């Protein structure tokens, strides 16, 4: 019996081999190629050619090798070729078809070219082709639904067959996208894709290289990774991801940029989550490291814990070339003409920024930055924690070292309101004010340590509404510093000398007013920053003030009064008693960019006349009480004069 079975098996094998050999000799490959061309023409309604021979194999592999295949565009498109492949090779191991593990041998595609073009009237050659190739959609029948095997748990049943692809090699591929409507052009060239032996549940090495070019940008991409896909497509892993991108173009912050991305990425299809572990993103010298996860099950939700090295903001801003004198004159002239021509026309209304994107995604995470530099501003050791949920963004913590002190910020932005509302609380602790104020004001104005408490809230994000609708308080305290640009103590000494008729003596030539403490508190509202308390104390003088800053007109209007401190010496007691009654007015007015500071000597002269009027009248008019009327009239006129 055993011999009979062996004999039958041998006979079947002989018949099978003979059948395969017979097929090789009996199949007309040229006829098959002609039929393929004819079928392709009927299907695409376009011209198709196949150059070279069609080679078929039946043992030990069932496969084919095809020469140059070209699908031509219709005549209205600029490029005559729509799709072209120089050669294609694919095969399946014959004996694997008798098992449940089907092995596809190395798939090779060389010289794949795809040209996608959009005409000025909106027609697109690829859309037209796909419309002809796509079968008409029809609803699933009951037989179709019953044919799908489902497990008792409700999941689609696992397939009994396994597929193994020994490799895929795509070389010399290129893709071009030409849009005549907007003039944009994109081209992917010299592209290659190599995939090692692929099987479900096993890691496979993948490499990708390509060159990219558009109207204003060129790029070179090199990527490698290890891909693992389970049999149910529940989990896809990209391990050892190494992506390098070199960019060149006028639209970039820099003429040339190099970007790299490394890490391990996992996509969970069941829970629709993406996790990026060991992320390292480098953009030239700037690096970001950490972990990142994205939940895309319903609304995308991002969580992250990242760290960044030093960020120099100015290095990433476009460089502005200084205009020549002639160009500046021409520009001013043109601007003047334009201003005249547009006189009386209504300015374009400001528009609130579109914040709808804040409602389309949620995020929560933390970011630490070693240092941020912008211009002369320097922040060190920045720690940022934020959360975005259902259109409400919260900056739960922003802390930083700033000029030997500390910066703390908390903020909220609610984009669900129209217009958006916001609030912010910020504090500065023991910050060296000289650099901070100099950078903000554009000139040296103050020195010393400063503490600031800012509490603001507002409605609307246009510049006009930020200025007019924001309200709150700004309280500042300075210690052990100086107000630069004016020496109030020296001006007081001049007043003392004028009053006592004595020389000033050794004048202090420094243009600053030293203080031991200074308080400047403000209330913001109605487009104005109005002072609630301004006091300066120093060993020689005391200064108080009041006024406002008009944010809409960008104007300052402050008046300060300086008086001699009780501790000042060097004068007779009778003189000092009178001097302490004097108040030296100092006015700070003008634009934010160029405020003027001046001492009102006319006012102090009126004060001196008021103090001395009795002595002067008695000296020149006598002390007769009937002369009081004349005395008052004279000094009223003097005060008006000054």
ZAVEX-119903 format. One line per field, with one value per residue (C-alpha): residue in three letters; chain; x, y, z. Coordinates in pm, whole numbers, plus 50000, padded with zeros to 5 digits. Each point is the difference from the previous one (the first is absolute). Layout:
timar = [ALA,...];
fimar = [A,...];
c1 = [X,...];
c2 = [Y,...];
c3 = [Z,...];
//
This chain:
timar = [UNK,UNK,UNK,UNK,UNK,UNK,UNK,UNK,UNK,UNK,UNK,UNK,UNK,UNK,UNK,UNK,UNK,UNK,UNK,UNK,UNK,UNK,UNK,UNK,UNK,UNK,UNK,UNK,UNK,UNK,UNK,UNK,UNK,UNK,UNK,UNK,UNK,UNK,UNK,UNK,UNK,UNK,UNK,UNK,UNK,UNK,UNK,UNK,UNK,UNK,UNK,UNK,UNK,UNK,UNK,UNK,UNK,UNK,UNK,UNK,UNK,UNK,UNK,UNK,UNK,UNK,UNK,UNK,UNK,UNK,UNK,UNK,UNK,UNK,UNK,UNK,UNK,UNK,UNK,UNK,UNK,UNK,UNK,UNK,UNK,UNK,UNK,UNK,UNK,UNK,UNK,UNK,UNK,UNK,UNK,UNK,UNK,UNK,UNK,UNK,UNK,UNK,UNK,UNK,UNK,UNK,UNK,UNK,UNK,UNK,UNK,UNK,UNK,UNK,UNK,UNK,UNK,UNK,UNK,UNK,UNK,UNK,UNK,UNK,UNK,UNK,UNK,UNK,UNK,UNK,UNK,UNK,UNK,UNK,UNK,UNK,UNK,UNK,UNK,UNK,UNK,UNK,UNK,UNK,UNK,UNK,UNK,UNK,UNK,UNK,UNK,UNK,UNK,UNK,UNK,UNK,UNK,UNK,UNK,UNK,UNK,UNK,UNK,UNK,UNK,UNK,UNK,UNK,UNK,UNK,UNK,UNK,UNK,UNK,UNK,UNK,UNK,UNK,UNK,UNK,UNK,UNK,UNK,UNK,UNK,UNK,UNK,UNK,UNK,UNK,UNK,UNK,UNK,UNK,UNK,UNK,UNK,UNK,UNK,UNK,UNK,UNK,UNK,UNK,UNK,UNK,UNK,UNK,UNK,UNK,UNK,UNK,UNK,UNK,UNK,UNK,UNK,UNK,UNK,UNK,UNK,UNK,UNK,UNK,UNK,UNK,UNK,UNK,UNK,UNK,UNK,UNK,UNK,UNK,UNK,UNK,UNK,UNK,UNK,UNK,UNK,UNK,UNK,UNK,UNK,UNK,UNK,UNK,UNK,UNK,UNK,UNK,UNK,UNK,UNK,UNK,UNK,UNK,UNK,UNK,UNK,UNK,UNK,UNK,UNK,UNK,UNK,UNK,UNK,UNK,UNK,UNK,UNK,UNK,UNK,UNK,UNK,UNK,UNK,UNK,UNK,UNK,UNK,UNK,UNK,UNK,UNK,UNK,UNK,UNK,UNK,UNK,UNK,UNK,UNK,UNK,UNK,UNK,UNK,UNK,UNK,UNK,UNK,UNK,UNK,UNK,UNK,UNK,UNK,UNK,UNK,UNK,UNK,UNK,UNK,UNK,UNK,UNK,UNK,UNK,UNK,UNK,UNK,UNK,UNK,UNK,UNK,UNK,UNK,UNK,UNK,UNK,UNK,UNK,UNK,UNK,UNK,UNK,UNK,UNK,UNK,UNK,UNK,UNK,UNK,UNK,UNK,UNK,UNK,UNK,UNK,UNK,UNK,UNK,UNK,UNK,UNK,UNK,UNK,UNK,UNK,UNK,UNK,UNK,UNK,UNK,UNK,UNK,UNK,UNK,UNK,UNK,UNK,UNK,UNK,UNK,UNK,UNK,UNK,UNK,UNK,UNK,UNK,UNK,UNK,UNK,UNK,UNK,UNK,UNK,UNK,UNK,UNK,UNK,UNK,UNK,UNK,UNK,UNK,UNK,UNK,UNK,UNK,UNK,UNK,UNK,UNK,UNK,UNK,UNK,UNK,UNK,UNK,UNK,UNK,UNK,UNK,UNK,UNK,UNK,UNK,UNK,UNK,UNK,UNK,UNK,UNK,UNK,UNK,UNK,UNK,UNK,UNK,UNK,UNK,UNK,UNK,UNK,UNK,UNK,UNK,UNK,UNK,UNK,UNK,UNK,UNK,UNK,UNK,UNK,UNK,UNK,UNK,UNK,UNK,UNK,UNK,UNK,UNK,UNK,UNK,UNK,UNK,UNK,UNK,UNK,UNK,UNK,UNK,UNK,UNK,UNK,UNK,UNK,UNK,UNK,UNK,UNK,UNK,UNK,UNK,UNK,UNK,UNK,UNK,UNK,UNK,UNK,UNK,UNK,UNK,UNK,UNK,UNK,UNK,UNK,UNK,UNK,UNK,UNK,UNK,UNK,UNK,UNK,UNK,UNK,UNK,UNK,UNK,UNK,UNK,UNK,UNK,UNK,UNK,UNK,UNK,UNK,UNK,UNK,UNK,UNK,UNK,UNK,UNK,UNK,UNK,UNK,UNK,UNK,UNK,UNK,UNK,UNK,UNK,UNK,UNK,UNK,UNK,UNK,UNK,UNK,UNK,UNK,UNK,UNK,UNK,UNK,UNK,UNK,UNK,UNK,UNK,UNK,UNK,UNK,UNK,UNK,UNK,UNK,UNK,UNK,UNK,UNK,UNK,UNK,UNK,UNK,UNK,UNK,UNK,UNK,UNK,UNK,UNK,UNK,UNK,UNK,UNK,UNK,UNK,UNK,UNK,UNK,UNK,UNK,UNK,UNK,UNK,UNK,UNK,UNK,UNK,UNK,UNK,UNK,UNK,UNK,UNK,UNK,UNK,UNK,UNK,UNK,UNK,UNK,UNK,UNK,UNK,UNK,UNK,UNK,UNK,UNK,UNK,UNK,UNK,UNK,UNK,UNK,UNK,UNK,UNK,UNK,UNK,UNK,UNK,UNK,UNK,UNK,UNK,UNK,UNK,UNK,UNK,UNK,UNK,UNK,UNK,UNK,UNK,UNK];
fimar = [A,A,A,A,A,A,A,A,A,A,A,A,A,A,A,A,A,A,A,A,A,A,A,A,A,A,A,A,A,A,A,A,A,A,A,A,A,A,A,A,A,A,A,A,A,A,A,A,A,A,A,A,A,A,A,A,A,A,A,A,A,A,A,A,A,A,A,A,A,A,A,A,A,A,A,A,A,A,A,A,A,A,A,A,A,A,A,A,A,A,A,A,A,A,A,A,A,A,A,A,A,A,A,A,A,A,A,A,A,A,A,A,A,A,A,A,A,A,A,A,A,A,A,A,A,A,A,A,A,A,A,A,A,A,A,A,A,A,A,A,A,A,A,A,A,A,A,A,A,A,A,A,A,A,A,A,A,A,A,A,A,A,A,A,A,A,A,A,A,A,A,A,A,A,A,A,A,A,A,A,A,A,A,A,A,A,A,A,A,A,A,A,A,A,A,A,A,A,A,A,A,A,A,A,A,A,A,A,A,A,A,A,A,A,A,A,A,A,A,A,A,A,A,A,A,A,A,A,A,A,A,A,A,A,A,A,A,A,A,A,A,A,A,A,A,A,A,A,A,A,A,A,A,A,A,A,A,A,A,A,A,A,A,A,A,A,A,A,A,A,A,A,A,A,A,A,A,A,A,A,A,A,A,A,A,A,A,A,A,A,A,A,A,A,A,A,A,A,A,A,A,A,A,A,A,A,A,A,A,A,A,A,A,A,A,A,A,A,A,A,A,A,A,A,A,A,A,A,A,A,A,A,A,A,A,A,A,A,A,A,A,A,A,A,A,A,A,A,A,A,A,A,A,A,A,A,A,A,A,A,A,A,A,A,A,A,A,A,A,A,A,A,A,A,A,A,A,A,A,A,A,A,A,A,A,A,A,A,A,A,A,A,A,A,A,A,A,A,A,A,A,A,A,A,A,A,A,A,A,A,A,A,A,A,A,A,A,A,A,A,A,A,A,A,A,A,A,A,A,A,A,A,A,A,A,A,A,A,A,A,A,A,A,A,A,A,A,A,A,A,A,A,A,A,A,A,A,A,A,A,A,A,A,A,A,A,A,A,A,A,A,A,A,A,A,A,A,A,A,A,A,A,A,A,A,A,A,A,A,A,A,A,A,A,A,A,A,A,A,A,A,A,A,A,A,A,A,A,A,A,A,A,A,A,A,A,A,A,A,A,A,A,A,A,A,A,A,A,A,A,A,A,A,A,A,A,A,A,A,A,A,A,A,A,A,A,A,A,A,A,A,A,A,A,A,A,A,A,A,A,A,A,A,A,A,A,A,A,A,A,A,A,A,A,A,A,A,A,A,A,A,A,A,A,A,A,A,A,A,A,A,A,A,A,A,A,A,A,A,A,A,A,A,A,A,A,A,A,A,A,A,A,A,A,A,A,A,A,A,A,A,A,A,A,A,A,A,A,A,A,A,A,A,A,A,A,A,A,A,A,A,A];
c1 = [50000,50283,50172,49674,49965,50362,49947,49686,50183,50292,49766,49823,50338,50106,49671,50035,50357,49906,49702,50218,50254,49721,49854,50339,50012,49633,49936,50038,50157,49982,49627,49952,50193,49781,49687,50129,50056,49653,49829,50192,49895,49634,50013,50184,49877,50362,50293,50215,50324,50220,50356,50207,49883,49770,50168,49790,50133,49809,50256,50142,49819,49688,50082,50063,50251,49875,50195,49928,49632,49868,49657,49972,49815,49725,50118,49885,50255,50351,50192,49936,50057,49772,50140,50309,50183,50329,49982,49793,50076,49786,49954,49850,50165,49796,50022,49891,49656,49948,50052,49844,50316,50016,50345,50036,50356,50179,49779,50205,49875,50244,49946,49647,49894,49667,49908,49692,49877,49714,49885,49897,49633,50041,50016,50254,50143,50024,49645,49874,50194,49880,49641,50024,50173,49784,49711,49655,49929,49719,49864,50096,49752,49887,50222,50301,49932,49950,50325,50198,50106,49970,50119,49779,50177,49888,50340,50068,50133,50372,50097,50120,50264,50325,50189,50375,50156,50370,50066,49880,50241,49883,50276,50027,49643,49870,49674,49913,49702,49940,49711,49933,49728,50232,50337,50132,50231,50121,50237,50125,50297,50281,49778,50070,49821,50149,49802,50161,49826,49658,49783,49735,50136,50364,50218,50092,50260,49887,50201,49867,50185,49865,50066,49724,49970,49734,49984,50189,50139,50224,50039,50191,49853,50166,49801,50059,49789,49901,49631,49797,49632,49796,49766,49686,50142,49934,50352,50249,50351,50264,50317,50342,49844,50271,49874,50231,49880,50216,49813,50097,49778,49926,49686,50189,50119,50349,50129,50088,49859,50060,49727,50027,49751,50077,49804,49762,49639,49708,49648,49726,49717,49756,50026,50104,50307,50345,50295,50339,50262,50356,49914,50290,49924,50291,49961,50356,50135,49656,49901,49681,50001,49742,49683,49679,49664,49695,49650,49800,49706,49750,50142,50379,50165,50372,50210,50369,50302,50270,50326,50170,50347,50080,49761,50129,49681,50174,50186,49664,49846,50034,50283,49888,50240,50048,49854,50221,49949,49849,49765,49896,49927,49801,49809,49919,49883,49781,49863,49923,49815,49814,49906,49866,49806,49846,49910,49652,49979,49905,50285,49970,49823,50200,49896,50018,50238,49840,50037,49776,50303,50018,49669,50113,50277,50084,50352,50176,50369,50316,50297,50333,50234,50359,49999,49805,50161,49824,50189,50143,49740,50134,49787,50170,49870,49650,49736,49663,49689,49683,49664,49754,49655,49681,50126,50129,50376,50164,50361,50011,50363,50273,50308,50336,50318,50021,50292,50088,49631,49695,49708,49670,49696,49655,49747,49668,49848,49640,49938,49637,49898,49954,50229,50241,50062,50326,50164,50360,50183,50372,50268,50363,50209,50332,50079,50283,49795,50273,50012,49629,49884,50269,49888,49630,50038,50284,50213,50151,49748,50027,50234,49944,49803,49636,49700,49692,49650,49778,49636,49820,49681,49842,49762,50116,50340,50025,50258,49729,49805,50315,50071,49643,49830,50276,49970,50192,50282,50376,50189,50377,50255,50361,50279,50359,50006,49988,49785,50227,49987,49936,50166,49708,50219,50231,49703,49885,50347,49978,49667,50154,50288,49759,49789,50287,50202,50302,50207,49908,50342,50136,49731,49920,50039,49836,49672,49809,49785,50099,49731,49973,49645,49749,49640,49805,49649,49755,49644,49925,49664,49834,50318,50195,50260,49933,50222,49856,50323,50344,50253,50378,50212,50369,50237,49970,49653,49652,49807,49633,49806,49686,49896,49910,50114,49751,50036,49780,50189,50333,50054,50136,49884,50159,50083,50240,50074,50334,50059,50297,50026,50009,50350,50165,50260,50251,49769,49883,49694,49795,50088,49930,49665,49895,50160,49810,49681,50106,49885,50205,49767,50133,49791,50027,49794,49996,49999,50097,50294,50146,49866,50128,50109,50018,50008,49736,50214,49714,49792,50282,50062,49634,50045,50307,49809,49713,50239,50191,49723,49952,50369,50020,49683,50108,50339,49874,49642,50007,49772,49694,49695,49837,50264,49896,49776,50291,50224,49757,49946,50375,50075,49696,50146,50346,49858,49813,50322,50187];
c2 = [50000,50233,49934,50074,50336,50088,49907,50213,50293,49965,49987,50320,50176,49892,50121,50333,50056,49904,50237,50290,49932,49975,50332,50160,49889,50039,50346,50279,50288,50242,49941,50055,50329,50118,49908,50190,50312,49976,49946,50294,50231,49903,50043,50335,50148,50111,49881,49724,49844,49716,49993,49682,49648,49856,49711,49751,49737,49701,49800,50020,50334,50134,50351,50249,50257,50292,50257,50371,50080,50347,50155,50317,50317,50149,50270,50300,49921,50142,49681,49720,49728,49947,49675,49810,49694,49888,49647,49793,49660,49799,49630,49755,49673,49725,49747,50259,50009,49644,50121,50265,50212,50175,50136,50297,50029,50329,50260,50237,50321,50223,50341,50068,50346,50169,50344,50160,50319,50240,50219,50364,49894,49763,49668,49753,49707,49772,50073,49921,49672,49886,50084,49766,49722,50014,49750,50136,49973,49770,49923,49673,49718,49757,49734,50233,50068,49630,49918,50201,49765,50157,49849,49971,50306,50205,50025,49900,49648,49949,49897,49641,50114,50179,50210,50047,50258,49937,50360,50305,50220,50317,50194,50318,50107,50352,50187,50346,50219,50291,50237,50256,50169,50143,49943,49761,49715,49704,49725,49691,49845,49745,49817,49650,49772,49677,49765,49686,49668,50077,49771,50086,50013,50023,50313,50113,50261,50286,50276,50294,50271,50280,50348,50260,50331,50267,50361,50138,49695,49697,49709,49676,49721,49687,49775,49663,49802,49653,49922,49740,49935,49737,49769,50185,50346,50091,50132,50157,50076,50219,49935,50160,50277,50219,50275,50262,50294,50267,50314,50292,50293,50372,49952,49830,50189,49909,49937,49642,49782,49646,49814,49659,49788,49686,49780,49705,50041,49767,50020,49809,49951,49870,50307,50240,50127,50096,49998,50148,49888,50128,50281,50214,50279,50215,50308,50115,50076,49998,49666,49872,49673,49806,49794,50073,49822,50075,49857,50024,49779,50289,50351,50000,50031,50066,49940,50081,50036,50179,50186,50256,50148,50369,50176,50320,50148,50254,49720,49866,50328,50119,50247,50349,50175,50372,50212,50251,50373,50032,49712,50151,50336,49834,49795,50307,50184,49712,49969,50370,49982,49695,50173,50299,49783,49803,50297,49967,49630,49772,49790,49627,49855,49778,49636,49767,49707,49668,49776,49715,49768,50012,49811,49726,49856,49951,50010,49974,50000,50158,50157,50108,50232,50065,50358,50237,50306,50268,50317,50093,49808,49684,49744,49709,49670,50032,49754,49998,49797,50044,49838,50045,49844,50072,50336,50126,50046,50024,50088,49838,50089,50197,50066,50136,50156,50360,50236,49851,49984,49784,50023,49818,50003,49840,50066,49884,50046,49896,49979,49888,50360,50255,50183,49789,50089,49969,50066,50001,50019,50066,50081,50110,49948,50177,50060,50234,50273,50178,49752,49923,50363,50100,49732,50079,50379,50010,50217,49986,50130,49804,49788,49791,49691,49987,49798,50003,49861,50006,49892,50053,49885,50091,49924,49994,49944,50273,50268,50260,49780,49893,50367,50117,49698,49862,50088,49920,50117,50030,50052,50052,50050,50103,49998,50128,50155,50322,50185,50081,50314,50255,50086,50124,50043,50232,50200,50036,50123,50260,50112,50020,50209,50230,50038,50052,50212,49773,49813,49640,49877,49666,49904,49634,49961,49654,49994,49772,50010,49739,49845,49745,49905,50086,49887,50036,49854,50029,49916,49897,50069,50195,50003,50186,49891,50235,50034,49917,50055,50128,50062,50025,50025,50085,50146,50348,50028,49863,49970,49932,50009,49940,49965,49752,49828,50014,49662,50094,50319,49868,50315,50062,50270,49982,50268,49934,50219,49991,50137,50008,49711,50069,49854,50235,50232,50265,50302,50220,49878,50307,49961,49625,50051,50220,49776,49695,50182,50017,49738,49955,49899,49757,49928,49685,50041,49900,49682,49657,49996,50339,50141,50337,50066,50358,50192,50273,50286,50241,49819,49992,50371,50067,49798,50209,50323,49877,49922,50331,50241,50136,50082,50166,50211,50115,50099,50200,50103,49997,49816,50212,49773,50223,49895,49631,50047,50136,49720,49727,50148,50024,49641,49867,50154,49854,49653,50031,50111,49691];
c3 = [50000,50090,49667,49818,50172,49923,49639,49973,50163,49761,49703,50115,50038,49650,49853,50182,49875,49646,50016,50112,49722,49746,50110,49950,49637,49919,50145,49744,50199,49708,49965,50375,49978,49709,50195,50305,49789,49848,50335,50155,49716,50039,50377,50012,49669,49947,49789,50158,49877,50126,49866,50018,50067,50263,50184,50196,50242,50141,50194,50262,50007,49840,49891,49726,49881,49796,49799,49963,50055,49910,50053,49789,50094,49790,49761,50213,50272,49964,50083,49752,50264,50300,50145,49898,50136,49846,50139,50244,50148,50243,50079,50248,50101,49836,50281,50260,49831,50126,50360,50220,49986,49664,49915,49764,49873,49959,49827,49784,49841,49813,49845,50128,49880,50081,49862,50158,49833,50072,49713,50034,49974,50299,49815,50139,49804,50304,50112,49650,49992,50342,49908,49701,50199,50314,49990,50085,50370,50108,50345,50170,49944,50270,49841,50025,50367,50082,49822,50253,50281,50345,50329,50307,50145,49702,49828,49641,49994,49952,49646,49956,49751,50060,49750,49984,49768,49962,49898,49810,49804,49829,49827,49791,50076,49949,50053,49868,50090,49763,50076,49726,50206,50267,49830,50268,49911,50207,49892,50180,49817,50041,50245,50126,50244,50130,50223,50137,50051,50137,50211,50258,50352,49887,49971,49651,49903,49775,49834,49803,49806,49784,49864,50009,49817,49982,49882,50301,50179,49947,50241,50032,50214,50143,50233,50160,50247,50118,49944,50191,49926,50186,49812,50108,49923,50362,50058,49763,50124,49841,50197,49953,49792,49851,49773,49846,49791,49834,49887,49778,49904,50021,50211,50283,50310,49879,49647,50098,50277,50122,50188,50162,50192,50202,50238,50028,49889,50078,49860,50187,49750,50263,50223,49721,50185,49877,50240,49920,50252,50005,49760,49885,49756,49882,49782,49939,50349,50164,50160,50161,50196,50202,49961,49811,49973,49787,50050,49678,50104,49995,50038,49965,50340,50041,50310,50016,50224,49803,50052,49774,49999,49940,49762,49837,49854,49775,49821,49878,49889,49638,49951,49890,49763,50065,49722,49819,50042,49653,50064,50332,49837,49725,50255,50207,49692,49894,50351,50006,49670,50114,50324,49807,49759,50283,50218,50132,49925,50282,50134,49969,50300,50234,50005,50298,49943,49907,50307,49879,49987,50381,50017,49760,50219,50367,50142,50332,50072,50128,49824,50146,49809,50098,49873,49773,49843,49801,49930,50338,50198,50164,50187,50175,50136,49854,50119,49829,50078,49796,49929,49717,50038,49805,49875,50336,50022,50342,50060,50341,50057,49832,50210,49899,50135,49878,50067,50342,50094,49934,49757,50065,49768,50001,49725,49854,49653,49933,49626,50049,50068,49722,50009,50202,50365,50187,50334,50114,50331,49986,50257,49990,50311,50068,49633,49899,49834,49801,49710,50014,49984,49750,49755,50047,49974,49749,50231,50348,50252,50326,50209,50311,50102,49898,50116,49776,50043,49689,49997,49670,49830,49672,49719,49639,49843,49737,50081,50056,50241,50183,50067,50067,50161,50222,50367,50315,50221,49966,50326,50003,50275,49933,50256,50017,49654,49804,49748,49706,49787,50276,50332,50209,50309,49805,49875,50361,50098,49722,50144,50348,49865,49820,50309,50245,49754,50043,49738,49921,50103,49876,49754,49946,49624,49979,49807,50237,50309,50255,50217,50278,49907,49728,49965,49675,49999,49712,49907,49641,49841,49722,49795,50270,50252,50292,50304,50341,50193,49900,50276,50002,50313,50018,50260,49845,49850,49988,49674,49944,49678,49806,49640,49730,49684,49714,49825,49706,49916,50137,50206,50351,50241,50346,50253,50287,50299,50180,50348,50238,50242,50376,50024,49750,50157,49909,50043,50289,50181,49906,49635,50001,50166,49711,49739,50119,49915,49635,49748,49680,49712,49734,49691,49786,49687,49636,49798,50125,49760,50093,50328,50121,50361,50125,50327,50037,50134,49946,50258,50256,49945,50081,50320,50094,49936,50216,50288,49970,49910,50352,50041,49658,50050,50344,49857,49703,50096,50374,50239,49974,49996,49741,49754,50013,49701,49794,50126,49898,49655,49935,50097,49821,49687,50073,50041,49670,49836,50110];
//
